[in-house]
């Protein structure tokens, strides 16, 4: 009788231990599933399109603005420079650091062994008007980024003119979206659209 009670107690403990192990396994699998969802890569069928307009000022001393358009991750680290309009001739390079926010990120990128973006991707300054850019989801090294939260930045600086940064947080995920971006003294306005690649 005594032995029978002892076996019965062990069986109950065994069942409790098995139940606990099962619960831990289920919780662990759920956590792994959540982690997998957080590290999904950018869907190569999608793109982020940016449309913006540079204002036409009433200023006889007008100089075309320097413009940098880029994306940062949620920690503020530069991920991809989409466009850089600067002048590299004569006294032009002296004004590039006036794109203050972009320039800090570019310097940090070079210090970490990245490319000189002024040398590799910059192009001439542009006149006022409407422009379009597209992000294919790749970083400056050509690798697809993960889905998540990014900050789109459009920074402008002009000799004898205003300085400004226009920003918009975008959440890259499975669903397309379109959003308006506030303008400033140099940029009339912008839109960002996450859509199927065209």
PyMOL CGO cylinders between C-alpha atoms (Angstrom):
from pymol import cmd
from pymol.cgo import CYLINDER

trace = [
    CYLINDER, 0.00, 0.00, 0.00, 2.73, 2.38, 0.93, 0.3, 1, 1, 1, 1, 1, 1,
    CYLINDER, 2.73, 2.38, 0.93, 4.60, 1.57, -2.28, 0.3, 1, 1, 1, 1, 1, 1,
    CYLINDER, 4.60, 1.57, -2.28, 1.45, 2.13, -4.36, 0.3, 1, 1, 1, 1, 1, 1,
    CYLINDER, 1.45, 2.13, -4.36, 0.98, 5.65, -2.89, 0.3, 1, 1, 1, 1, 1, 1,
    CYLINDER, 0.98, 5.65, -2.89, 4.59, 6.52, -3.63, 0.3, 1, 1, 1, 1, 1, 1,
    CYLINDER, 4.59, 6.52, -3.63, 4.25, 5.44, -7.27, 0.3, 1, 1, 1, 1, 1, 1,
    CYLINDER, 4.25, 5.44, -7.27, 1.04, 7.48, -7.56, 0.3, 1, 1, 1, 1, 1, 1,
    CYLINDER, 1.04, 7.48, -7.56, 2.86, 10.59, -6.23, 0.3, 1, 1, 1, 1, 1, 1,
    CYLINDER, 2.86, 10.59, -6.23, 5.74, 10.15, -8.66, 0.3, 1, 1, 1, 1, 1, 1,
    CYLINDER, 5.74, 10.15, -8.66, 3.31, 9.82, -11.55, 0.3, 1, 1, 1, 1, 1, 1,
    CYLINDER, 3.31, 9.82, -11.55, 1.60, 13.10, -10.63, 0.3, 1, 1, 1, 1, 1, 1,
    CYLINDER, 1.60, 13.10, -10.63, 4.96, 14.85, -10.37, 0.3, 1, 1, 1, 1, 1, 1,
    CYLINDER, 4.96, 14.85, -10.37, 5.98, 13.35, -13.71, 0.3, 1, 1, 1, 1, 1, 1,
    CYLINDER, 5.98, 13.35, -13.71, 2.83, 14.66, -15.35, 0.3, 1, 1, 1, 1, 1, 1,
    CYLINDER, 2.83, 14.66, -15.35, 3.41, 18.11, -13.87, 0.3, 1, 1, 1, 1, 1, 1,
    CYLINDER, 3.41, 18.11, -13.87, 7.01, 18.11, -15.12, 0.3, 1, 1, 1, 1, 1, 1,
    CYLINDER, 7.01, 18.11, -15.12, 5.89, 17.05, -18.60, 0.3, 1, 1, 1, 1, 1, 1,
    CYLINDER, 5.89, 17.05, -18.60, 3.19, 19.72, -18.68, 0.3, 1, 1, 1, 1, 1, 1,
    CYLINDER, 3.19, 19.72, -18.68, 5.72, 22.40, -17.66, 0.3, 1, 1, 1, 1, 1, 1,
    CYLINDER, 5.72, 22.40, -17.66, 8.17, 21.25, -20.34, 0.3, 1, 1, 1, 1, 1, 1,
    CYLINDER, 8.17, 21.25, -20.34, 5.42, 21.35, -22.96, 0.3, 1, 1, 1, 1, 1, 1,
    CYLINDER, 5.42, 21.35, -22.96, 4.38, 24.87, -21.92, 0.3, 1, 1, 1, 1, 1, 1,
    CYLINDER, 4.38, 24.87, -21.92, 7.99, 26.08, -22.15, 0.3, 1, 1, 1, 1, 1, 1,
    CYLINDER, 7.99, 26.08, -22.15, 8.33, 24.53, -25.62, 0.3, 1, 1, 1, 1, 1, 1,
    CYLINDER, 8.33, 24.53, -25.62, 5.17, 26.29, -26.83, 0.3, 1, 1, 1, 1, 1, 1,
    CYLINDER, 5.17, 26.29, -26.83, 6.33, 29.63, -25.39, 0.3, 1, 1, 1, 1, 1, 1,
    CYLINDER, 6.33, 29.63, -25.39, 9.78, 29.21, -26.93, 0.3, 1, 1, 1, 1, 1, 1,
    CYLINDER, 9.78, 29.21, -26.93, 8.29, 28.40, -30.34, 0.3, 1, 1, 1, 1, 1, 1,
    CYLINDER, 8.29, 28.40, -30.34, 6.07, 31.49, -30.11, 0.3, 1, 1, 1, 1, 1, 1,
    CYLINDER, 6.07, 31.49, -30.11, 9.04, 33.70, -29.23, 0.3, 1, 1, 1, 1, 1, 1,
    CYLINDER, 9.04, 33.70, -29.23, 11.05, 32.28, -32.14, 0.3, 1, 1, 1, 1, 1, 1,
    CYLINDER, 11.05, 32.28, -32.14, 8.11, 32.96, -34.46, 0.3, 1, 1, 1, 1, 1, 1,
    CYLINDER, 8.11, 32.96, -34.46, 7.99, 36.57, -33.28, 0.3, 1, 1, 1, 1, 1, 1,
    CYLINDER, 7.99, 36.57, -33.28, 11.75, 36.94, -33.81, 0.3, 1, 1, 1, 1, 1, 1,
    CYLINDER, 11.75, 36.94, -33.81, 11.43, 35.52, -37.34, 0.3, 1, 1, 1, 1, 1, 1,
    CYLINDER, 11.43, 35.52, -37.34, 8.70, 38.06, -38.10, 0.3, 1, 1, 1, 1, 1, 1,
    CYLINDER, 8.70, 38.06, -38.10, 10.97, 40.90, -36.97, 0.3, 1, 1, 1, 1, 1, 1,
    CYLINDER, 10.97, 40.90, -36.97, 13.81, 40.03, -39.34, 0.3, 1, 1, 1, 1, 1, 1,
    CYLINDER, 13.81, 40.03, -39.34, 11.89, 39.64, -42.59, 0.3, 1, 1, 1, 1, 1, 1,
    CYLINDER, 11.89, 39.64, -42.59, 13.86, 40.99, -45.54, 0.3, 1, 1, 1, 1, 1, 1,
    CYLINDER, 13.86, 40.99, -45.54, 12.54, 43.73, -47.80, 0.3, 1, 1, 1, 1, 1, 1,
    CYLINDER, 12.54, 43.73, -47.80, 10.20, 42.25, -50.43, 0.3, 1, 1, 1, 1, 1, 1,
    CYLINDER, 10.20, 42.25, -50.43, 12.08, 42.75, -53.75, 0.3, 1, 1, 1, 1, 1, 1,
    CYLINDER, 12.08, 42.75, -53.75, 8.72, 43.20, -55.51, 0.3, 1, 1, 1, 1, 1, 1,
    CYLINDER, 8.72, 43.20, -55.51, 8.23, 46.47, -53.58, 0.3, 1, 1, 1, 1, 1, 1,
    CYLINDER, 8.23, 46.47, -53.58, 9.77, 49.95, -53.76, 0.3, 1, 1, 1, 1, 1, 1,
    CYLINDER, 9.77, 49.95, -53.76, 9.51, 53.27, -51.94, 0.3, 1, 1, 1, 1, 1, 1,
    CYLINDER, 9.51, 53.27, -51.94, 8.83, 56.13, -54.35, 0.3, 1, 1, 1, 1, 1, 1,
    CYLINDER, 8.83, 56.13, -54.35, 9.45, 59.74, -53.30, 0.3, 1, 1, 1, 1, 1, 1,
    CYLINDER, 9.45, 59.74, -53.30, 8.08, 62.74, -55.21, 0.3, 1, 1, 1, 1, 1, 1,
    CYLINDER, 8.08, 62.74, -55.21, 9.02, 66.27, -54.18, 0.3, 1, 1, 1, 1, 1, 1,
    CYLINDER, 9.02, 66.27, -54.18, 9.14, 69.80, -55.51, 0.3, 1, 1, 1, 1, 1, 1,
    CYLINDER, 9.14, 69.80, -55.51, 11.82, 72.46, -55.01, 0.3, 1, 1, 1, 1, 1, 1,
    CYLINDER, 11.82, 72.46, -55.01, 10.35, 75.96, -54.72, 0.3, 1, 1, 1, 1, 1, 1,
    CYLINDER, 10.35, 75.96, -54.72, 11.15, 78.81, -57.08, 0.3, 1, 1, 1, 1, 1, 1,
    CYLINDER, 11.15, 78.81, -57.08, 12.26, 81.73, -54.86, 0.3, 1, 1, 1, 1, 1, 1,
    CYLINDER, 12.26, 81.73, -54.86, 12.03, 85.40, -55.77, 0.3, 1, 1, 1, 1, 1, 1,
    CYLINDER, 12.03, 85.40, -55.77, 15.71, 86.11, -55.29, 0.3, 1, 1, 1, 1, 1, 1,
    CYLINDER, 15.71, 86.11, -55.29, 18.01, 87.61, -57.94, 0.3, 1, 1, 1, 1, 1, 1,
    CYLINDER, 18.01, 87.61, -57.94, 21.02, 86.06, -56.15, 0.3, 1, 1, 1, 1, 1, 1,
    CYLINDER, 21.02, 86.06, -56.15, 19.50, 82.59, -56.40, 0.3, 1, 1, 1, 1, 1, 1,
    CYLINDER, 19.50, 82.59, -56.40, 21.91, 79.67, -56.27, 0.3, 1, 1, 1, 1, 1, 1,
    CYLINDER, 21.91, 79.67, -56.27, 20.63, 76.18, -56.91, 0.3, 1, 1, 1, 1, 1, 1,
    CYLINDER, 20.63, 76.18, -56.91, 20.32, 74.30, -53.62, 0.3, 1, 1, 1, 1, 1, 1,
    CYLINDER, 20.32, 74.30, -53.62, 22.45, 71.40, -52.49, 0.3, 1, 1, 1, 1, 1, 1,
    CYLINDER, 22.45, 71.40, -52.49, 20.10, 68.47, -51.82, 0.3, 1, 1, 1, 1, 1, 1,
    CYLINDER, 20.10, 68.47, -51.82, 20.58, 65.16, -50.01, 0.3, 1, 1, 1, 1, 1, 1,
    CYLINDER, 20.58, 65.16, -50.01, 17.88, 62.50, -49.85, 0.3, 1, 1, 1, 1, 1, 1,
    CYLINDER, 17.88, 62.50, -49.85, 18.53, 59.44, -47.72, 0.3, 1, 1, 1, 1, 1, 1,
    CYLINDER, 18.53, 59.44, -47.72, 17.10, 56.94, -45.26, 0.3, 1, 1, 1, 1, 1, 1,
    CYLINDER, 17.10, 56.94, -45.26, 18.13, 56.14, -41.72, 0.3, 1, 1, 1, 1, 1, 1,
    CYLINDER, 18.13, 56.14, -41.72, 17.27, 53.15, -39.55, 0.3, 1, 1, 1, 1, 1, 1,
    CYLINDER, 17.27, 53.15, -39.55, 15.36, 53.46, -36.26, 0.3, 1, 1, 1, 1, 1, 1,
    CYLINDER, 15.36, 53.46, -36.26, 18.66, 54.18, -34.46, 0.3, 1, 1, 1, 1, 1, 1,
    CYLINDER, 18.66, 54.18, -34.46, 19.45, 57.17, -36.70, 0.3, 1, 1, 1, 1, 1, 1,
    CYLINDER, 19.45, 57.17, -36.70, 22.18, 55.40, -38.66, 0.3, 1, 1, 1, 1, 1, 1,
    CYLINDER, 22.18, 55.40, -38.66, 22.35, 56.21, -42.37, 0.3, 1, 1, 1, 1, 1, 1,
    CYLINDER, 22.35, 56.21, -42.37, 21.22, 53.25, -44.47, 0.3, 1, 1, 1, 1, 1, 1,
    CYLINDER, 21.22, 53.25, -44.47, 20.97, 54.49, -48.05, 0.3, 1, 1, 1, 1, 1, 1,
    CYLINDER, 20.97, 54.49, -48.05, 21.67, 57.78, -49.81, 0.3, 1, 1, 1, 1, 1, 1,
    CYLINDER, 21.67, 57.78, -49.81, 19.22, 58.00, -52.69, 0.3, 1, 1, 1, 1, 1, 1,
    CYLINDER, 19.22, 58.00, -52.69, 20.43, 61.24, -54.19, 0.3, 1, 1, 1, 1, 1, 1,
    CYLINDER, 20.43, 61.24, -54.19, 23.04, 63.90, -53.59, 0.3, 1, 1, 1, 1, 1, 1,
    CYLINDER, 23.04, 63.90, -53.59, 23.03, 67.09, -55.65, 0.3, 1, 1, 1, 1, 1, 1,
    CYLINDER, 23.03, 67.09, -55.65, 26.14, 69.16, -55.05, 0.3, 1, 1, 1, 1, 1, 1,
    CYLINDER, 26.14, 69.16, -55.05, 28.77, 71.11, -56.95, 0.3, 1, 1, 1, 1, 1, 1,
    CYLINDER, 28.77, 71.11, -56.95, 32.24, 69.55, -56.88, 0.3, 1, 1, 1, 1, 1, 1,
    CYLINDER, 32.24, 69.55, -56.88, 34.02, 72.15, -59.00, 0.3, 1, 1, 1, 1, 1, 1,
    CYLINDER, 34.02, 72.15, -59.00, 35.78, 75.34, -57.87, 0.3, 1, 1, 1, 1, 1, 1,
    CYLINDER, 35.78, 75.34, -57.87, 34.46, 76.43, -54.43, 0.3, 1, 1, 1, 1, 1, 1,
    CYLINDER, 34.46, 76.43, -54.43, 31.59, 73.95, -54.53, 0.3, 1, 1, 1, 1, 1, 1,
    CYLINDER, 31.59, 73.95, -54.53, 32.96, 71.35, -52.09, 0.3, 1, 1, 1, 1, 1, 1,
    CYLINDER, 32.96, 71.35, -52.09, 33.20, 73.90, -49.29, 0.3, 1, 1, 1, 1, 1, 1,
    CYLINDER, 33.20, 73.90, -49.29, 29.39, 74.01, -49.09, 0.3, 1, 1, 1, 1, 1, 1,
    CYLINDER, 29.39, 74.01, -49.09, 28.86, 70.24, -48.89, 0.3, 1, 1, 1, 1, 1, 1,
    CYLINDER, 28.86, 70.24, -48.89, 29.22, 70.18, -45.06, 0.3, 1, 1, 1, 1, 1, 1,
    CYLINDER, 29.22, 70.18, -45.06, 26.26, 72.60, -44.96, 0.3, 1, 1, 1, 1, 1, 1,
    CYLINDER, 26.26, 72.60, -44.96, 24.14, 69.48, -45.55, 0.3, 1, 1, 1, 1, 1, 1,
    CYLINDER, 24.14, 69.48, -45.55, 24.83, 68.95, -41.86, 0.3, 1, 1, 1, 1, 1, 1,
    CYLINDER, 24.83, 68.95, -41.86, 22.74, 65.92, -40.98, 0.3, 1, 1, 1, 1, 1, 1,
    CYLINDER, 22.74, 65.92, -40.98, 23.60, 63.97, -44.14, 0.3, 1, 1, 1, 1, 1, 1,
    CYLINDER, 23.60, 63.97, -44.14, 27.27, 64.95, -43.92, 0.3, 1, 1, 1, 1, 1, 1,
    CYLINDER, 27.27, 64.95, -43.92, 27.65, 63.58, -40.36, 0.3, 1, 1, 1, 1, 1, 1,
    CYLINDER, 27.65, 63.58, -40.36, 26.22, 60.25, -41.48, 0.3, 1, 1, 1, 1, 1, 1,
    CYLINDER, 26.22, 60.25, -41.48, 28.43, 60.16, -44.57, 0.3, 1, 1, 1, 1, 1, 1,
    CYLINDER, 28.43, 60.16, -44.57, 31.55, 60.84, -42.49, 0.3, 1, 1, 1, 1, 1, 1,
    CYLINDER, 31.55, 60.84, -42.49, 30.60, 58.06, -40.05, 0.3, 1, 1, 1, 1, 1, 1,
    CYLINDER, 30.60, 58.06, -40.05, 30.04, 55.74, -43.02, 0.3, 1, 1, 1, 1, 1, 1,
    CYLINDER, 30.04, 55.74, -43.02, 33.51, 56.50, -44.42, 0.3, 1, 1, 1, 1, 1, 1,
    CYLINDER, 33.51, 56.50, -44.42, 35.11, 56.06, -41.00, 0.3, 1, 1, 1, 1, 1, 1,
    CYLINDER, 35.11, 56.06, -41.00, 33.54, 52.58, -40.87, 0.3, 1, 1, 1, 1, 1, 1,
    CYLINDER, 33.54, 52.58, -40.87, 35.10, 51.67, -44.21, 0.3, 1, 1, 1, 1, 1, 1,
    CYLINDER, 35.10, 51.67, -44.21, 32.22, 52.70, -46.48, 0.3, 1, 1, 1, 1, 1, 1,
    CYLINDER, 32.22, 52.70, -46.48, 32.51, 54.43, -49.83, 0.3, 1, 1, 1, 1, 1, 1,
    CYLINDER, 32.51, 54.43, -49.83, 32.99, 58.17, -50.35, 0.3, 1, 1, 1, 1, 1, 1,
    CYLINDER, 32.99, 58.17, -50.35, 29.42, 58.97, -51.37, 0.3, 1, 1, 1, 1, 1, 1,
    CYLINDER, 29.42, 58.97, -51.37, 30.30, 62.42, -52.70, 0.3, 1, 1, 1, 1, 1, 1,
    CYLINDER, 30.30, 62.42, -52.70, 32.73, 60.80, -55.14, 0.3, 1, 1, 1, 1, 1, 1,
    CYLINDER, 32.73, 60.80, -55.14, 30.50, 57.87, -56.09, 0.3, 1, 1, 1, 1, 1, 1,
    CYLINDER, 30.50, 57.87, -56.09, 26.87, 59.01, -56.23, 0.3, 1, 1, 1, 1, 1, 1,
    CYLINDER, 26.87, 59.01, -56.23, 26.70, 62.81, -56.32, 0.3, 1, 1, 1, 1, 1, 1,
    CYLINDER, 26.70, 62.81, -56.32, 25.38, 64.67, -59.35, 0.3, 1, 1, 1, 1, 1, 1,
    CYLINDER, 25.38, 64.67, -59.35, 24.92, 68.29, -60.36, 0.3, 1, 1, 1, 1, 1, 1,
    CYLINDER, 24.92, 68.29, -60.36, 22.56, 70.66, -58.57, 0.3, 1, 1, 1, 1, 1, 1,
    CYLINDER, 22.56, 70.66, -58.57, 19.12, 71.11, -60.14, 0.3, 1, 1, 1, 1, 1, 1,
    CYLINDER, 19.12, 71.11, -60.14, 16.79, 73.98, -60.86, 0.3, 1, 1, 1, 1, 1, 1,
    CYLINDER, 16.79, 73.98, -60.86, 13.46, 74.38, -59.04, 0.3, 1, 1, 1, 1, 1, 1,
    CYLINDER, 13.46, 74.38, -59.04, 10.88, 71.86, -60.18, 0.3, 1, 1, 1, 1, 1, 1,
    CYLINDER, 10.88, 71.86, -60.18, 9.39, 68.42, -59.52, 0.3, 1, 1, 1, 1, 1, 1,
    CYLINDER, 9.39, 68.42, -59.52, 11.57, 65.38, -58.99, 0.3, 1, 1, 1, 1, 1, 1,
    CYLINDER, 11.57, 65.38, -58.99, 11.15, 61.68, -58.25, 0.3, 1, 1, 1, 1, 1, 1,
    CYLINDER, 11.15, 61.68, -58.25, 13.36, 59.17, -56.47, 0.3, 1, 1, 1, 1, 1, 1,
    CYLINDER, 13.36, 59.17, -56.47, 12.93, 55.44, -55.83, 0.3, 1, 1, 1, 1, 1, 1,
    CYLINDER, 12.93, 55.44, -55.83, 14.37, 53.25, -53.07, 0.3, 1, 1, 1, 1, 1, 1,
    CYLINDER, 14.37, 53.25, -53.07, 14.68, 49.58, -54.00, 0.3, 1, 1, 1, 1, 1, 1,
    CYLINDER, 14.68, 49.58, -54.00, 15.22, 48.47, -50.40, 0.3, 1, 1, 1, 1, 1, 1,
    CYLINDER, 15.22, 48.47, -50.40, 18.99, 48.13, -50.68, 0.3, 1, 1, 1, 1, 1, 1,
    CYLINDER, 18.99, 48.13, -50.68, 21.55, 49.78, -48.41, 0.3, 1, 1, 1, 1, 1, 1,
    CYLINDER, 21.55, 49.78, -48.41, 24.62, 51.68, -49.62, 0.3, 1, 1, 1, 1, 1, 1,
    CYLINDER, 24.62, 51.68, -49.62, 26.47, 48.35, -49.97, 0.3, 1, 1, 1, 1, 1, 1,
    CYLINDER, 26.47, 48.35, -49.97, 23.79, 46.85, -52.19, 0.3, 1, 1, 1, 1, 1, 1,
    CYLINDER, 23.79, 46.85, -52.19, 22.25, 44.51, -49.61, 0.3, 1, 1, 1, 1, 1, 1,
    CYLINDER, 22.25, 44.51, -49.61, 18.49, 44.25, -49.04, 0.3, 1, 1, 1, 1, 1, 1,
    CYLINDER, 18.49, 44.25, -49.04, 17.50, 45.74, -45.70, 0.3, 1, 1, 1, 1, 1, 1,
    CYLINDER, 17.50, 45.74, -45.70, 15.04, 44.17, -43.27, 0.3, 1, 1, 1, 1, 1, 1,
    CYLINDER, 15.04, 44.17, -43.27, 11.46, 45.32, -42.92, 0.3, 1, 1, 1, 1, 1, 1,
    CYLINDER, 11.46, 45.32, -42.92, 10.86, 47.79, -40.13, 0.3, 1, 1, 1, 1, 1, 1,
    CYLINDER, 10.86, 47.79, -40.13, 10.88, 51.49, -39.28, 0.3, 1, 1, 1, 1, 1, 1,
    CYLINDER, 10.88, 51.49, -39.28, 12.99, 53.95, -41.28, 0.3, 1, 1, 1, 1, 1, 1,
    CYLINDER, 12.99, 53.95, -41.28, 13.27, 57.72, -41.47, 0.3, 1, 1, 1, 1, 1, 1,
    CYLINDER, 13.27, 57.72, -41.47, 13.22, 59.41, -44.86, 0.3, 1, 1, 1, 1, 1, 1,
    CYLINDER, 13.22, 59.41, -44.86, 15.24, 62.65, -44.88, 0.3, 1, 1, 1, 1, 1, 1,
    CYLINDER, 15.24, 62.65, -44.88, 15.32, 65.41, -47.48, 0.3, 1, 1, 1, 1, 1, 1,
    CYLINDER, 15.32, 65.41, -47.48, 17.90, 68.05, -46.58, 0.3, 1, 1, 1, 1, 1, 1,
    CYLINDER, 17.90, 68.05, -46.58, 18.56, 71.28, -48.48, 0.3, 1, 1, 1, 1, 1, 1,
    CYLINDER, 18.56, 71.28, -48.48, 21.15, 74.03, -48.14, 0.3, 1, 1, 1, 1, 1, 1,
    CYLINDER, 21.15, 74.03, -48.14, 21.67, 77.04, -50.37, 0.3, 1, 1, 1, 1, 1, 1,
    CYLINDER, 21.67, 77.04, -50.37, 24.17, 79.88, -50.50, 0.3, 1, 1, 1, 1, 1, 1,
    CYLINDER, 24.17, 79.88, -50.50, 22.35, 83.11, -49.54, 0.3, 1, 1, 1, 1, 1, 1,
    CYLINDER, 22.35, 83.11, -49.54, 19.28, 80.97, -48.85, 0.3, 1, 1, 1, 1, 1, 1,
    CYLINDER, 19.28, 80.97, -48.85, 17.59, 78.83, -46.22, 0.3, 1, 1, 1, 1, 1, 1,
    CYLINDER, 17.59, 78.83, -46.22, 18.61, 75.54, -44.72, 0.3, 1, 1, 1, 1, 1, 1,
    CYLINDER, 18.61, 75.54, -44.72, 16.04, 72.86, -44.04, 0.3, 1, 1, 1, 1, 1, 1,
    CYLINDER, 16.04, 72.86, -44.04, 15.40, 69.19, -43.30, 0.3, 1, 1, 1, 1, 1, 1,
    CYLINDER, 15.40, 69.19, -43.30, 12.13, 67.49, -44.14, 0.3, 1, 1, 1, 1, 1, 1,
    CYLINDER, 12.13, 67.49, -44.14, 11.57, 64.08, -42.50, 0.3, 1, 1, 1, 1, 1, 1,
    CYLINDER, 11.57, 64.08, -42.50, 8.99, 61.31, -42.58, 0.3, 1, 1, 1, 1, 1, 1,
    CYLINDER, 8.99, 61.31, -42.58, 8.96, 58.06, -40.62, 0.3, 1, 1, 1, 1, 1, 1,
    CYLINDER, 8.96, 58.06, -40.62, 7.99, 55.10, -42.79, 0.3, 1, 1, 1, 1, 1, 1,
    CYLINDER, 7.99, 55.10, -42.79, 7.18, 51.57, -41.65, 0.3, 1, 1, 1, 1, 1, 1,
    CYLINDER, 7.18, 51.57, -41.65, 8.17, 49.03, -44.27, 0.3, 1, 1, 1, 1, 1, 1,
    CYLINDER, 8.17, 49.03, -44.27, 6.08, 45.87, -44.01, 0.3, 1, 1, 1, 1, 1, 1,
    CYLINDER, 6.08, 45.87, -44.01, 3.71, 43.72, -46.05, 0.3, 1, 1, 1, 1, 1, 1,
    CYLINDER, 3.71, 43.72, -46.05, 1.17, 46.46, -46.89, 0.3, 1, 1, 1, 1, 1, 1,
    CYLINDER, 1.17, 46.46, -46.89, 1.54, 49.32, -49.41, 0.3, 1, 1, 1, 1, 1, 1,
    CYLINDER, 1.54, 49.32, -49.41, 0.90, 52.90, -48.26, 0.3, 1, 1, 1, 1, 1, 1,
    CYLINDER, 0.90, 52.90, -48.26, 1.11, 56.51, -49.37, 0.3, 1, 1, 1, 1, 1, 1,
    CYLINDER, 1.11, 56.51, -49.37, 1.79, 59.50, -47.12, 0.3, 1, 1, 1, 1, 1, 1,
    CYLINDER, 1.79, 59.50, -47.12, 2.27, 63.24, -47.40, 0.3, 1, 1, 1, 1, 1, 1,
    CYLINDER, 2.27, 63.24, -47.40, 5.47, 64.89, -46.16, 0.3, 1, 1, 1, 1, 1, 1,
    CYLINDER, 5.47, 64.89, -46.16, 5.48, 68.47, -44.87, 0.3, 1, 1, 1, 1, 1, 1,
    CYLINDER, 5.48, 68.47, -44.87, 7.48, 71.01, -46.85, 0.3, 1, 1, 1, 1, 1, 1,
    CYLINDER, 7.48, 71.01, -46.85, 9.70, 73.89, -45.76, 0.3, 1, 1, 1, 1, 1, 1,
    CYLINDER, 9.70, 73.89, -45.76, 11.11, 77.14, -47.19, 0.3, 1, 1, 1, 1, 1, 1,
    CYLINDER, 11.11, 77.14, -47.19, 13.03, 75.26, -49.92, 0.3, 1, 1, 1, 1, 1, 1,
    CYLINDER, 13.03, 75.26, -49.92, 10.81, 72.23, -50.55, 0.3, 1, 1, 1, 1, 1, 1,
    CYLINDER, 10.81, 72.23, -50.55, 7.17, 72.80, -51.44, 0.3, 1, 1, 1, 1, 1, 1,
    CYLINDER, 7.17, 72.80, -51.44, 6.15, 69.33, -50.28, 0.3, 1, 1, 1, 1, 1, 1,
    CYLINDER, 6.15, 69.33, -50.28, 6.69, 65.63, -50.87, 0.3, 1, 1, 1, 1, 1, 1,
    CYLINDER, 6.69, 65.63, -50.87, 4.95, 62.28, -50.90, 0.3, 1, 1, 1, 1, 1, 1,
    CYLINDER, 4.95, 62.28, -50.90, 6.29, 58.82, -50.07, 0.3, 1, 1, 1, 1, 1, 1,
    CYLINDER, 6.29, 58.82, -50.07, 4.61, 55.74, -51.51, 0.3, 1, 1, 1, 1, 1, 1,
    CYLINDER, 4.61, 55.74, -51.51, 5.44, 52.13, -50.68, 0.3, 1, 1, 1, 1, 1, 1,
    CYLINDER, 5.44, 52.13, -50.68, 4.19, 50.18, -53.66, 0.3, 1, 1, 1, 1, 1, 1,
    CYLINDER, 4.19, 50.18, -53.66, 4.79, 47.32, -56.06, 0.3, 1, 1, 1, 1, 1, 1,
    CYLINDER, 4.79, 47.32, -56.06, 7.89, 47.81, -58.19, 0.3, 1, 1, 1, 1, 1, 1,
    CYLINDER, 7.89, 47.81, -58.19, 7.14, 49.58, -61.47, 0.3, 1, 1, 1, 1, 1, 1,
]
cmd.load_cgo(trace, "trace")
